[in-house]
Amino acid sequence: MAPVADYPYDLTYDPNEVGPDLIVECWIPRGPRSVDPVFNPTPGDRVTIGDDEEAPLPARVVRRDGDRVWVQVLLPDMSHAVA
């Protein structure tokens, strides 16, 4: 079992499949943590998602059905941004 820090991200996602609500479906067996026996994301958990092309993004699990996990991409807090 590799430490969590050895994984580039938790779940693989397709950026083209992210909906207007920022929710995207991921499959645990397709992600880098599929070999991690303690990885068991449940609704409310924070995870990272990646696609091997861009930097990983933070996300929150909103639903799970077996090996399928739906996550909502978390956008950075822009309240401190200057207009």
N, C-alpha and C positions, 0 to 999 in steps of 0.2 A: 504494500500500500504506500503510495507516494504522498508526501505532505501536501496540503492544500496549495502552498506557495509554488509547487512544481507544475501546476496546471495554468495554462495561459488564460483560461476563462472556464466557466462552469458548463455552459450550454452553447451549442452552435445554433445560429439563426440565419435566415435569409433576409437581408435588408429590404429586398423587394416585396416581402410579404408582411411588413409592418403596416398595420391598419391606421386609420386616422385617429383612433383612440390610443395609438402607440402600443397595441397588444399584438404579439406574434406567437405563433405556435412553435415549440421546440420539441425535439425527441431526445430523451436521455441517452439511448444507445448510440446516437450519432455525435455526441459531444465528447470532449476530452476526459470528462470525469465518469464516463460509462464504466470504467474499470475500477472505480473507487467504491468499495462496498458500503461505505458510510454516507455516501451522497444520496440524500433522500429529501429533495426539495418539496416543501408543502406550502399552501397558500399563506402569504404574508412574509415568507422568507425573501431575503435579498440575495441575488445571485449576480454573476457577470455573464454577459453574452458576447459572442464574437463570431467573426466570419473569416478569419485568417487574412483579411485584407486591410481592415481598419482597426483602430485601437478598440479594445473591449469596452462595452458599455454597462453601466449598472442597470439592474432591472429588479422588479418585484414579482414574485410568483402570485398569480391571481386565480389559477385553476390548475388542477392536475387530474388526469385520467390515465392510470397505469403508467406507461412510459412516455405519454404525451404531457407536456407542461406548457401552459400559456403564461407568458410573462408580459408585464408592461414596462416598456423602456422608461427609465427615470431621467428626465432632462435636468441639467444643472440649474441650480437656483440662480436666476438672473436678476434678483431684486437689487443687487448691488451694482448692476451695469449702468453705465452713464449713457444717456441718450445722445 
